[in-house]
Amino acid sequence: MSGKRFEQRQRWLRASNGASLALTLLFFACKPKPAPPVSAPAKAAASAPVTNAVPVPPPALTNAPAPPAAPRSPEELFRQGVKLWDGKGATKDPVEAVKLFQQAADQGHVEAQVYLAGAFRIGVGAPKDSAQAVRWFQSAAEAGDARSQAVLASLYQTGEGVAKDPVAAVKWNRRAAEQGFVRAQANLGALIFLGQGAAKDPVEAYKWLHLAAEKGDRDAVKNRAQVAAKLSAAQLAEARRRAAEFVPVKARAATP
């Protein structure tokens, strides 16, 4: 090899080695430094999701009693009592039903008073007690309940749980009859015709019997026929006129 060519080759090798060295140095300069080994707790912390939630301390243990349930209204007590009384929507339990009726009745719930009075009258859910039956029928009647007024009238008429009082029987029958309570109208007509607890008045008696008979009361139909036989044509016309003009009144509380 000539001296000239040898020098050219030497220059090429020096250039190649320089380039190779530069590439090698560049490679190591760019390669990241190995990270120090990570401990297990650190790995777990690194893998945990990032959250901004504030840690909530566990509730403090306490022996404080639970707050008492809100008291039920008289209507709620009554409705639950009816379920227990009828066995609809709940297991039938007349004793528990009467307890609920008592609570509602004590707070002035009229329908609860009627149910409570009936329970005492027939002795279901509570011991039979005619005096208590009269008490609660009286309370409901004074509040304007027509059913209770009619029942109370019959109690005074028969002396059940109270001394017989024909005047009181007429009074309460009239209160219920004026509200359109058919059974009370039939009873009132009969009492007035017989003159029991009120002055005898065949015309007024026919009026009430006619109203009840027109509503299908069988006793009123029979009694109306008997009274009609005692009336003149003019009296019969007057009685029918009174019946035609009758308008039931709204329930009203009894006056002292």
Accessible surface in RSA format (square Angstrom, percent):
REM  Atomic radii and reference values for relative SASA: ProtOr
REM  Chains: A
REM  Algorithm: Lee & Richards
REM  Probe-radius: 1.40
REM  Slices: 20
REM RES _ NUM      All-atoms   Total-Side   Main-Chain    Non-polar    All polar
REM                ABS   REL    ABS   REL    ABS   REL    ABS   REL    ABS   REL
RES MET A   1   146.14  75.7  60.91  40.3  85.23 202.9  69.40  59.0  76.74 101.7
RES SER A   2    61.72  52.2  45.64  60.9  16.08  37.0  52.51 111.8   9.21  12.9
RES GLY A   3    53.27  65.7   0.00   N/A  53.27  65.7  39.82 109.3  13.45  30.1
RES LYS A   4   152.89  74.6 144.56  88.7   8.33  19.8  90.19  81.2  62.70  66.8
RES ARG A   5   154.62  64.9 151.29  77.1   3.33   7.9  39.06  53.4 115.56  70.0
RES PHE A   6   109.90  55.0 109.90  68.1   0.00   0.0 109.90  66.6   0.00   0.0
RES GLU A   7   102.21  58.7  99.54  75.3   2.66   6.3  27.25  52.7  74.95  61.2
RES GLN A   8    87.58  49.0  81.54  59.6   6.04  14.4  22.42  47.7  65.16  49.4
RES ARG A   9   135.53  56.9 129.22  65.9   6.31  15.0  35.66  48.7  99.87  60.5
RES GLN A  10    65.80  36.8  65.15  47.6   0.65   1.5   7.67  16.3  58.13  44.1
RES ARG A  11   123.85  52.0 118.31  60.3   5.54  13.2  54.61  74.6  69.24  42.0
RES TRP A  12   164.55  66.0 158.85  76.9   5.70  13.4 135.92  72.5  28.62  46.4
RES LEU A  13    67.06  37.3  67.05  48.0   0.01   0.0  67.06  47.1   0.00   0.0
RES ARG A  14   146.95  61.7 135.58  69.1  11.37  27.1  73.18 100.0  73.77  44.7
RES ALA A  15    67.56  62.1  48.86  75.4  18.71  42.6  60.88  85.7   6.68  17.7
RES SER A  16    42.09  35.6  31.74  42.4  10.35  23.8  30.20  64.3  11.89  16.7
RES ASN A  17   101.02  69.7  96.16  92.9   4.86  11.7  26.92  64.8  74.10  71.6
RES GLY A  18    37.69  46.5   0.00   N/A  37.69  46.5  31.66  86.9   6.03  13.5
RES ALA A  19    57.59  53.0  47.91  73.9   9.69  22.0  55.53  78.2   2.06   5.5
RES SER A  20    64.70  54.7  60.07  80.2   4.63  10.7  28.85  61.4  35.85  50.2
RES LEU A  21   106.71  59.4 103.07  73.7   3.64   9.2 106.24  74.6   0.47   1.3
RES ALA A  22    58.04  53.4  49.24  76.0   8.80  20.0  53.86  75.9   4.17  11.1
RES LEU A  23   121.13  67.5 116.57  83.4   4.55  11.4 117.00  82.2   4.13  11.1
RES THR A  24    62.66  44.6  57.55  58.3   5.12  12.2  41.42  55.6  21.24  32.1
RES LEU A  25   109.53  61.0 105.70  75.6   3.83   9.6 105.96  74.4   3.57   9.6
RES LEU A  26   107.94  60.1 103.95  74.4   3.99  10.0 107.43  75.4   0.51   1.4
RES PHE A  27   119.80  59.9 112.00  69.4   7.80  20.3 119.02  72.2   0.78   2.2
RES PHE A  28   128.09  64.1 113.60  70.4  14.48  37.7 113.78  69.0  14.31  41.0
RES ALA A  29    83.29  76.6  42.65  65.8  40.64  92.5  54.05  76.1  29.24  77.5
RES CYS A  30    95.82  72.5  66.30  73.9  29.52  69.4  35.51  90.0  60.31  65.0
RES LYS A  31   122.28  59.7 105.15  64.5  17.13  40.8  62.15  55.9  60.13  64.0
RES PRO A  32   112.14  81.7  94.34  86.0  17.80  64.7 105.10  86.8   7.04  43.8
RES LYS A  33   187.33  91.4 165.42 101.5  21.91  52.2 110.59  99.5  76.73  81.7
RES PRO A  34   130.34  95.0 102.07  93.0  28.27 102.8 113.62  93.8  16.71 103.9
RES ALA A  35    85.60  78.7  55.50  85.7  30.10  68.5  59.87  84.3  25.73  68.2
RES PRO A  36   105.05  76.6  95.65  87.2   9.40  34.2 102.36  84.5   2.69  16.7
RES PRO A  37   137.05  99.9 105.61  96.3  31.44 114.3 117.48  97.0  19.57 121.6
RES VAL A  38    81.49  53.6  60.99  55.2  20.50  49.4  64.99  56.5  16.49  44.7
RES SER A  39    66.49  56.2  51.24  68.4  15.25  35.1  48.95 104.2  17.55  24.6
RES ALA A  40    76.36  70.2  63.69  98.3  12.67  28.8  66.01  93.0  10.35  27.4
RES PRO A  41   101.84  74.2  89.23  81.3  12.61  45.8  97.11  80.2   4.74  29.4
RES ALA A  42    43.42  39.9  33.75  52.1   9.68  22.0  40.39  56.9   3.04   8.1
RES LYS A  43   126.35  61.6 121.67  74.7   4.68  11.1  67.03  60.3  59.32  63.2
RES ALA A  44    62.61  57.6  51.32  79.2  11.28  25.7  57.69  81.2   4.91  13.0
RES ALA A  45    74.10  68.1  51.13  78.9  22.97  52.2  59.02  83.1  15.08  39.9
RES ALA A  46    89.24  82.1  50.01  77.2  39.23  89.2  62.37  87.8  26.88  71.2
RES SER A  47    92.21  77.9  57.69  77.0  34.52  79.5  51.63 109.9  40.58  56.9
RES ALA A  48    53.32  49.0  39.16  60.4  14.16  32.2  44.09  62.1   9.23  24.4
RES PRO A  49   119.40  87.0  99.27  90.5  20.14  73.2 109.65  90.5   9.75  60.6
RES VAL A  50   149.66  98.5 116.67 105.6  32.99  79.5 121.52 105.6  28.14  76.3
RES THR A  51    96.87  68.9  68.31  69.3  28.56  68.1  61.51  82.6  35.36  53.4
RES ASN A  52   148.42 102.4 119.35 115.3  29.08  70.0  39.62  95.4 108.80 105.2
RES ALA A  53    79.54  73.1  51.31  79.2  28.23  64.2  62.22  87.6  17.32  45.9
RES VAL A  54   121.03  79.6 107.85  97.6  13.19  31.8 109.20  94.9  11.84  32.1
RES PRO A  55   120.06  87.5  97.97  89.3  22.09  80.3 110.07  90.9   9.99  62.1
RES VAL A  56   131.01  86.2 103.50  93.7  27.51  66.3 104.45  90.8  26.56  72.0
RES PRO A  57   105.57  76.9  92.05  83.9  13.52  49.1  98.72  81.5   6.85  42.6
RES PRO A  58   116.29  84.8  98.00  89.3  18.29  66.5 104.22  86.0  12.07  75.0
RES PRO A  59   120.73  88.0 101.39  92.4  19.33  70.3 112.78  93.1   7.94  49.4
RES ALA A  60    91.88  84.5  64.41  99.4  27.46  62.5  73.51 103.5  18.37  48.7
RES LEU A  61   180.30 100.4 150.56 107.7  29.75  74.8 152.64 107.2  27.67  74.5
RES THR A  62   103.69  73.7  70.06  71.0  33.63  80.1  62.79  84.3  40.90  61.8
RES ASN A  63   156.22 107.7 124.05 119.9  32.17  77.5  39.26  94.5 116.96 113.0
RES ALA A  64    73.08  67.2  45.30  69.9  27.78  63.2  51.59  72.6  21.50  56.9
RES PRO A  65   123.77  90.2  99.06  90.3  24.70  89.8 109.84  90.7  13.93  86.6
RES ALA A  66    88.02  80.9  60.20  92.9  27.83  63.3  66.38  93.5  21.64  57.3
RES PRO A  67   118.96  86.7  99.47  90.7  19.49  70.8 105.31  86.9  13.65  84.8
RES PRO A  68   127.99  93.3 101.10  92.2  26.88  97.7 111.99  92.5  16.00  99.4
RES ALA A  69    97.15  89.3  65.14 100.5  32.01  72.8  75.34 106.1  21.81  57.8
RES ALA A  70    86.77  79.8  62.25  96.1  24.52  55.8  67.74  95.4  19.03  50.4
RES PRO A  71   130.46  95.1 101.83  92.8  28.63 104.1 112.79  93.1  17.67 109.8
RES ARG A  72   119.68  50.3 103.83  52.9  15.86  37.8  40.46  55.3  79.22  48.0
RES SER A  73    48.82  41.3  41.11  54.9   7.71  17.8  42.52  90.5   6.30   8.8
RES PRO A  74    39.11  28.5  39.11  35.7   0.00   0.0  39.11  32.3   0.00   0.0
RES GLU A  75    65.91  37.8  65.08  49.2   0.82   2.0  46.21  89.4  19.70  16.1
RES GLU A  76    91.12  52.3  85.60  64.8   5.52  13.1  33.47  64.7  57.65  47.1
RES LEU A  77     6.90   3.8   6.90   4.9   0.00   0.0   6.90   4.8   0.00   0.0
RES PHE A  78    14.31   7.2  14.31   8.9   0.00   0.0  14.31   8.7   0.00   0.0
RES ARG A  79   149.15  62.6 146.40  74.6   2.75   6.5  43.47  59.4 105.68  64.0
RES GLN A  80    55.92  31.3  54.42  39.8   1.50   3.6  11.44  24.3  44.49  33.7
RES GLY A  81     0.00   0.0   0.00   N/A   0.00   0.0   0.00   0.0   0.00   0.0
RES VAL A  82    33.55  22.1  33.55  30.4   0.00   0.0  33.55  29.2   0.00   0.0
RES LYS A  83    94.79  46.2  93.37  57.3   1.42   3.4  42.27  38.0  52.52  55.9
RES LEU A  84    20.41  11.4  20.41  14.6   0.00   0.0  20.41  14.3   0.00   0.0
RES TRP A  85    45.84  18.4  43.21  20.9   2.63   6.2  18.88  10.1  26.96  43.7
RES ASP A  86    62.20  43.6  41.81  41.6  20.40  48.2   9.87  23.2  52.33  52.2
RES GLY A  87    31.11  38.4   0.00   N/A  31.11  38.4   3.69  10.1  27.42  61.4
RES LYS A  88   153.91  75.1 145.15  89.1   8.75  20.8  93.92  84.5  59.99  63.9
RES GLY A  89    78.01  96.2   0.00   N/A  78.01  96.2  37.82 103.8  40.19  90.0
RES ALA A  90    31.64  29.1  11.08  17.1  20.56  46.8  25.22  35.5   6.43  17.0
RES THR A  91   120.18  85.5 104.63 106.1  15.55  37.1  76.21 102.4  43.97  66.5
RES LYS A  92   129.49  63.2 108.62  66.6  20.87  49.7  54.32  48.9  75.16  80.1
RES ASP A  93    56.85  39.8  54.82  54.6   2.03   4.8  11.42  26.9  45.43  45.3
RES PRO A  94    35.21  25.7  35.21  32.1   0.00   0.0  35.21  29.1   0.00   0.0
RES VAL A  95    83.81  55.2  83.47  75.6   0.35   0.8  83.47  72.5   0.35   0.9
RES GLU A  96    64.85  37.2  64.61  48.9   0.24   0.6  19.38  37.5  45.47  37.1
RES ALA A  97     0.00   0.0   0.00   0.0   0.00   0.0   0.00   0.0   0.00   0.0
RES VAL A  98    11.13   7.3  11.13  10.1   0.00   0.0  11.13   9.7   0.00   0.0
RES LYS A  99   113.70  55.5 107.77  66.1   5.93  14.1  65.39  58.9  48.31  51.5
RES LEU A 100     5.20   2.9   5.20   3.7   0.00   0.0   5.20   3.6   0.00   0.0
RES PHE A 101     0.06   0.0   0.06   0.0   0.00   0.0   0.06   0.0   0.00   0.0
RES GLN A 102    53.50  29.9  53.50  39.1   0.00   0.0  29.05  61.8  24.45  18.5
RES GLN A 103    83.84  46.9  79.29  57.9   4.55  10.8  31.69  67.5  52.15  39.6
RES ALA A 104     0.00   0.0   0.00   0.0   0.00   0.0   0.00   0.0   0.00   0.0
RES ALA A 105     2.24   2.1   0.00   0.0   2.24   5.1   0.00   0.0   2.24   5.9
RES ASP A 106    91.59  64.2  56.31  56.0  35.28  83.4  28.02  66.0  63.57  63.4
RES GLN A 107   106.11  59.3  71.28  52.1  34.83  82.9  37.42  79.6  68.70  52.1
RES GLY A 108    45.81  56.5   0.00   N/A  45.81  56.5  26.84  73.6  18.98  42.5
RES HIS A 109    26.96  14.7  19.38  13.5   7.58  19.4  22.70  23.4   4.26   5.0
RES VAL A 110    45.39  29.9  41.73  37.8   3.66   8.8  41.73  36.3   3.66   9.9
RES GLU A 111    77.65  44.6  76.90  58.2   0.75   1.8  18.23  35.3  59.42  48.5
RES ALA A 112     0.00   0.0   0.00   0.0   0.00   0.0   0.00   0.0   0.00   0.0
RES GLN A 113    10.44   5.8  10.44   7.6   0.00   0.0   0.00   0.0  10.44   7.9
RES VAL A 114    20.46  13.5  18.86  17.1   1.60   3.9  18.86  16.4   1.60   4.3
RES TYR A 115    66.10  30.9  59.47  33.8   6.63  17.3  31.54  23.7  34.56  42.6
RES LEU A 116     0.00   0.0   0.00   0.0   0.00   0.0   0.00   0.0   0.00   0.0
RES ALA A 117     0.00   0.0   0.00   0.0   0.00   0.0   0.00   0.0   0.00   0.0
RES GLY A 118    21.74  26.8   0.00   N/A  21.74  26.8  21.74  59.7   0.00   0.0
RES ALA A 119     0.04   0.0   0.00   0.0   0.04   0.1   0.00   0.0   0.04   0.1
RES PHE A 120    23.47  11.7  23.47  14.5   0.00   0.0  23.47  14.2   0.00   0.0
RES ARG A 121    72.17  30.3  69.04  35.2   3.13   7.5  12.78  17.5  59.39  36.0
RES ILE A 122   105.68  60.1  80.98  60.3  24.70  59.5  85.53  61.6  20.16  54.7
RES GLY A 123    30.27  37.3   0.00   N/A  30.27  37.3   2.89   7.9  27.38  61.3
RES VAL A 124    60.06  39.5  57.15  51.7   2.91   7.0  60.06  52.2   0.00   0.0
RES GLY A 125    18.35  22.6   0.00   N/A  18.35  22.6   2.74   7.5  15.60  34.9
RES ALA A 126    18.39  16.9   5.69   8.8  12.70  28.9  13.95  19.6   4.44  11.8
RES PRO A 127   111.02  80.9  98.40  89.7  12.61  45.8 110.38  91.1   0.64   4.0
RES LYS A 128   146.43  71.4 116.78  71.7  29.65  70.6  59.75  53.8  86.68  92.3
RES ASP A 129    52.68  36.9  47.04  46.8   5.64  13.3  12.24  28.8  40.44  40.3
RES SER A 130    36.20  30.6  30.14  40.2   6.06  14.0  13.39  28.5  22.81  32.0
RES ALA A 131    64.69  59.5  56.10  86.6   8.60  19.6  57.43  80.9   7.26  19.2
RES GLN A 132    53.25  29.8  53.23  38.9   0.01   0.0   8.07  17.2  45.17  34.3
RES ALA A 133     1.56   1.4   1.56   2.4   0.00   0.0   1.56   2.2   0.00   0.0
RES VAL A 134    15.78  10.4  15.78  14.3   0.00   0.0  15.78  13.7   0.00   0.0
RES ARG A 135   126.13  53.0 116.27  59.3   9.86  23.5  47.00  64.2  79.14  48.0
RES TRP A 136    10.52   4.2  10.52   5.1   0.00   0.0  10.46   5.6   0.07   0.1
RES PHE A 137    10.46   5.2  10.46   6.5   0.00   0.0  10.46   6.3   0.00   0.0
RES GLN A 138    42.94  24.0  42.94  31.4   0.00   0.0  21.96  46.8  20.97  15.9
RES SER A 139    36.32  30.7  28.54  38.1   7.78  17.9  14.36  30.6  21.96  30.8
RES ALA A 140     0.00   0.0   0.00   0.0   0.00   0.0   0.00   0.0   0.00   0.0
RES ALA A 141     0.00   0.0   0.00   0.0   0.00   0.0   0.00   0.0   0.00   0.0
RES GLU A 142    78.35  45.0  74.84  56.6   3.51   8.3  18.95  36.7  59.39  48.5
RES ALA A 143    51.05  46.9  21.43  33.1  29.62  67.4  27.84  39.2  23.21  61.5
RES GLY A 144     2.19   2.7   0.00   N/A   2.19   2.7   1.27   3.5   0.91   2.0
RES ASP A 145    22.92  16.1  14.80  14.7   8.12  19.2   7.80  18.3  15.13  15.1
RES ALA A 146    17.73  16.3  14.10  21.8   3.62   8.2  14.10  19.9   3.62   9.6
RES ARG A 147   100.80  42.3 100.44  51.2   0.36   0.9  52.90  72.3  47.90  29.0
RES SER A 148     0.25   0.2   0.00   0.0   0.25   0.6   0.25   0.5   0.00   0.0
RES GLN A 149     0.44   0.2   0.44   0.3   0.00   0.0   0.00   0.0   0.44   0.3
RES ALA A 150     8.27   7.6   5.53   8.5   2.74   6.2   5.82   8.2   2.45   6.5
RES VAL A 151    37.60  24.7  35.25  31.9   2.35   5.7  37.60  32.7   0.00   0.0
RES LEU A 152     0.00   0.0   0.00   0.0   0.00   0.0   0.00   0.0   0.00   0.0
RES ALA A 153     0.07   0.1   0.07   0.1   0.00   0.0   0.07   0.1   0.00   0.0
RES SER A 154    34.92  29.5  33.25  44.4   1.67   3.8  30.63  65.2   4.29   6.0
RES LEU A 155     1.49   0.8   1.49   1.1   0.00   0.0   1.49   1.0   0.00   0.0
RES TYR A 156    33.04  15.4  32.90  18.7   0.15   0.4   8.60   6.5  24.45  30.1
RES GLN A 157    74.26  41.5  60.29  44.1  13.97  33.3  17.04  36.3  57.22  43.4
RES THR A 158    85.11  60.5  64.80  65.7  20.31  48.4  66.40  89.2  18.71  28.3
RES GLY A 159    26.84  33.1   0.00   N/A  26.84  33.1   3.74  10.3  23.10  51.7
RES GLU A 160    56.70  32.6  48.84  36.9   7.86  18.7  31.62  61.2  25.08  20.5
RES GLY A 161    34.93  43.1   0.00   N/A  34.93  43.1  13.44  36.9  21.49  48.1
RES VAL A 162    42.43  27.9  26.05  23.6  16.38  39.5  36.76  31.9   5.67  15.4
RES ALA A 163    81.54  75.0  64.01  98.8  17.53  39.9  74.85 105.4   6.68  17.7
RES LYS A 164   145.77  71.1 120.27  73.8  25.50  60.7  63.65  57.3  82.12  87.5
RES ASP A 165    53.38  37.4  51.83  51.6   1.56   3.7   9.84  23.2  43.54  43.4
RES PRO A 166    66.92  48.8  65.78  60.0   1.14   4.1  66.85  55.2   0.07   0.4
RES VAL A 167   101.73  66.9 100.93  91.4   0.80   1.9 100.93  87.7   0.80   2.2
RES ALA A 168    13.92  12.8  11.47  17.7   2.45   5.6  13.66  19.2   0.26   0.7
RES ALA A 169     0.08   0.1   0.08   0.1   0.00   0.0   0.08   0.1   0.00   0.0
RES VAL A 170     8.42   5.5   8.42   7.6   0.00   0.0   8.42   7.3   0.00   0.0
RES LYS A 171    90.57  44.2  82.62  50.7   7.95  18.9  49.59  44.6  40.98  43.7
RES TRP A 172     5.08   2.0   5.08   2.5   0.00   0.0   1.47   0.8   3.61   5.9
RES ASN A 173     0.65   0.4   0.65   0.6   0.00   0.0   0.00   0.0   0.65   0.6
RES ARG A 174    78.12  32.8  78.12  39.8   0.00   0.0  30.61  41.8  47.50  28.8
RES ARG A 175    35.11  14.7  33.19  16.9   1.92   4.6   4.97   6.8  30.14  18.3
RES ALA A 176     0.00   0.0   0.00   0.0   0.00   0.0   0.00   0.0   0.00   0.0
RES ALA A 177     0.00   0.0   0.00   0.0   0.00   0.0   0.00   0.0   0.00   0.0
RES GLU A 178    41.82  24.0  41.81  31.6   0.01   0.0  10.60  20.5  31.22  25.5
RES GLN A 179    39.31  22.0  18.05  13.2  21.25  50.6   5.75  12.2  33.55  25.4
RES GLY A 180    27.58  34.0   0.00   N/A  27.58  34.0   9.62  26.4  17.96  40.2
RES PHE A 181    60.66  30.3  55.22  34.2   5.43  14.1  60.02  36.4   0.64   1.8
RES VAL A 182    43.68  28.7  40.16  36.4   3.52   8.5  40.16  34.9   3.52   9.5
RES ARG A 183    97.16  40.8  94.94  48.4   2.21   5.3  59.55  81.4  37.61  22.8
RES ALA A 184     0.00   0.0   0.00   0.0   0.00   0.0   0.00   0.0   0.00   0.0
RES GLN A 185     4.62   2.6   4.62   3.4   0.00   0.0   0.00   0.0   4.62   3.5
RES ALA A 186     2.31   2.1   0.97   1.5   1.35   3.1   1.03   1.5   1.28   3.4
RES ASN A 187    38.76  26.7  36.80  35.6   1.95   4.7   4.13   9.9  34.63  33.5
RES LEU A 188     0.00   0.0   0.00   0.0   0.00   0.0   0.00   0.0   0.00   0.0
RES GLY A 189     0.00   0.0   0.00   N/A   0.00   0.0   0.00   0.0   0.00   0.0
RES ALA A 190    27.62  25.4  24.82  38.3   2.80   6.4  27.62  38.9   0.00   0.0
RES LEU A 191     5.62   3.1   5.62   4.0   0.00   0.0   5.62   3.9   0.00   0.0
RES ILE A 192     3.81   2.2   3.81   2.8   0.00   0.0   3.81   2.7   0.00   0.0
RES PHE A 193    36.50  18.3  36.47  22.6   0.03   0.1  36.47  22.1   0.03   0.1
RES LEU A 194   104.62  58.3  81.31  58.2  23.32  58.6  82.53  58.0  22.09  59.5
RES GLY A 195    31.04  38.3   0.00   N/A  31.04  38.3   5.09  14.0  25.95  58.1
RES GLN A 196    85.06  47.6  80.52  58.8   4.54  10.8  25.18  53.6  59.88  45.4
RES GLY A 197    22.57  27.8   0.00   N/A  22.57  27.8   6.79  18.6  15.77  35.3
RES ALA A 198    31.01  28.5  12.07  18.6  18.94  43.1  25.60  36.1   5.41  14.3
RES ALA A 199    89.24  82.1  65.12 100.5  24.12  54.9  76.83 108.2  12.42  32.9
RES LYS A 200   129.37  63.1 100.62  61.7  28.75  68.5  48.67  43.8  80.70  86.0
RES ASP A 201    51.61  36.2  50.00  49.8   1.61   3.8  13.99  32.9  37.62  37.5
RES PRO A 202    39.74  29.0  39.74  36.2   0.00   0.0  39.74  32.8   0.00   0.0
RES VAL A 203    15.48  10.2  15.48  14.0   0.00   0.0  15.48  13.4   0.00   0.0
RES GLU A 204    29.12  16.7  29.12  22.0   0.00   0.0  12.97  25.1  16.15  13.2
RES ALA A 205     0.00   0.0   0.00   0.0   0.00   0.0   0.00   0.0   0.00   0.0
RES TYR A 206     4.73   2.2   4.73   2.7   0.00   0.0   0.01   0.0   4.72   5.8
RES LYS A 207    29.92  14.6  29.92  18.4   0.00   0.0   0.02   0.0  29.90  31.9
RES TRP A 208     5.27   2.1   5.27   2.6   0.00   0.0   5.27   2.8   0.00   0.0
RES LEU A 209     0.50   0.3   0.50   0.4   0.00   0.0   0.50   0.3   0.00   0.0
RES HIS A 210    34.88  19.1  34.88  24.2   0.00   0.0  16.67  17.2  18.21  21.2
RES LEU A 211    27.40  15.3  25.74  18.4   1.66   4.2  25.87  18.2   1.53   4.1
RES ALA A 212     0.00   0.0   0.00   0.0   0.00   0.0   0.00   0.0   0.00   0.0
RES ALA A 213     9.37   8.6   0.00   0.0   9.37  21.3   0.00   0.0   9.37  24.8
RES GLU A 214   115.45  66.3  82.62  62.5  32.84  78.2  26.69  51.6  88.77  72.5
RES LYS A 215   155.60  75.9 120.42  73.9  35.17  83.7  68.88  62.0  86.72  92.4
RES GLY A 216    53.60  66.1   0.00   N/A  53.60  66.1  33.38  91.6  20.22  45.3
RES ASP A 217    20.15  14.1  10.99  10.9   9.17  21.7   9.54  22.5  10.61  10.6
RES ARG A 218   199.85  83.9 193.87  98.8   5.97  14.2  65.84  90.0 134.01  81.2
RES ASP A 219    68.76  48.2  66.57  66.3   2.20   5.2  12.79  30.1  55.97  55.8
RES ALA A 220     0.00   0.0   0.00   0.0   0.00   0.0   0.00   0.0   0.00   0.0
RES VAL A 221    65.05  42.8  63.69  57.7   1.36   3.3  63.69  55.3   1.36   3.7
RES LYS A 222   137.67  67.2 130.45  80.0   7.21  17.2  82.29  74.1  55.37  59.0
RES ASN A 223    46.65  32.2  46.26  44.7   0.39   0.9   7.54  18.1  39.11  37.8
RES ARG A 224    51.43  21.6  51.43  26.2   0.00   0.0   3.81   5.2  47.62  28.9
RES ALA A 225    66.12  60.8  50.73  78.3  15.39  35.0  58.56  82.5   7.56  20.0
RES GLN A 226   112.93  63.2 106.10  77.5   6.83  16.3  38.18  81.3  74.75  56.7
RES VAL A 227     1.78   1.2   1.78   1.6   0.00   0.0   1.78   1.5   0.00   0.0
RES ALA A 228    29.96  27.5  21.77  33.6   8.18  18.6  22.06  31.1   7.90  20.9
RES ALA A 229    86.31  79.4  45.44  70.1  40.87  93.0  57.47  80.9  28.84  76.4
RES LYS A 230   148.69  72.5 118.16  72.5  30.52  72.7  66.38  59.8  82.30  87.7
RES LEU A 231    20.92  11.7   0.37   0.3  20.55  51.7   1.58   1.1  19.34  52.1
RES SER A 232    58.81  49.7  45.75  61.1  13.06  30.1  51.82 110.4   6.99   9.8
RES ALA A 233    88.67  81.5  69.73 107.6  18.93  43.1  75.90 106.9  12.77  33.8
RES ALA A 234    77.82  71.5  61.89  95.5  15.92  36.2  70.67  99.5   7.15  18.9
RES GLN A 235    72.22  40.4  69.85  51.1   2.37   5.6  20.17  42.9  52.05  39.5
RES LEU A 236    38.71  21.6  38.71  27.7   0.00   0.0  38.71  27.2   0.00   0.0
RES ALA A 237    63.35  58.3  50.07  77.3  13.28  30.2  57.65  81.2   5.70  15.1
RES GLU A 238    53.65  30.8  50.18  38.0   3.47   8.3  27.35  52.9  26.30  21.5
RES ALA A 239     0.00   0.0   0.00   0.0   0.00   0.0   0.00   0.0   0.00   0.0
RES ARG A 240   122.45  51.4 118.07  60.2   4.38  10.4  35.47  48.5  86.98  52.7
RES ARG A 241   112.02  47.0 104.73  53.4   7.29  17.4  64.26  87.8  47.76  28.9
RES ARG A 242    72.17  30.3  67.55  34.4   4.62  11.0  18.62  25.4  53.55  32.5
RES ALA A 243     7.34   6.8   1.72   2.7   5.62  12.8   2.10   3.0   5.25  13.9
RES ALA A 244    88.96  81.8  47.61  73.5  41.35  94.1  60.40  85.1  28.56  75.6
RES GLU A 245   107.43  61.7  84.50  63.9  22.93  54.6  44.65  86.4  62.78  51.3
RES PHE A 246    42.81  21.4  20.66  12.8  22.15  57.6  27.14  16.5  15.66  44.8
RES VAL A 247   113.47  74.7 100.78  91.2  12.69  30.6 101.25  88.0  12.21  33.1
RES PRO A 248    74.56  54.3  58.89  53.7  15.67  57.0  58.89  48.6  15.67  97.4
RES VAL A 249    62.92  41.4  50.59  45.8  12.33  29.7  56.76  49.3   6.16  16.7
RES LYS A 250   188.11  91.8 173.87 106.7  14.23  33.9 122.29 110.1  65.82  70.1
RES ALA A 251    67.73  62.3  38.95  60.1  28.78  65.5  39.10  55.1  28.63  75.8
RES ARG A 252   104.94  44.1  97.61  49.8   7.33  17.5  59.29  81.0  45.65  27.7
RES ALA A 253    63.25  58.2  49.31  76.1  13.94  31.7  49.31  69.4  13.94  36.9
RES ALA A 254    23.91  22.0   4.24   6.5  19.67  44.7   4.25   6.0  19.65  52.1
RES THR A 255    89.79  63.9  79.76  80.9  10.03  23.9  63.37  85.1  26.42  39.9
RES PRO A 256   180.55 131.6 107.68  98.2  72.86 264.9 148.94 123.0  31.61 196.4
END  Absolute sums over single chains surface
CHAIN  1 A    16738.4      13686.4       3052.1      10509.5       6228.9
END  Absolute sums over all chains
TOTAL         16738.4      13686.4       3052.1      10509.5       6228.9
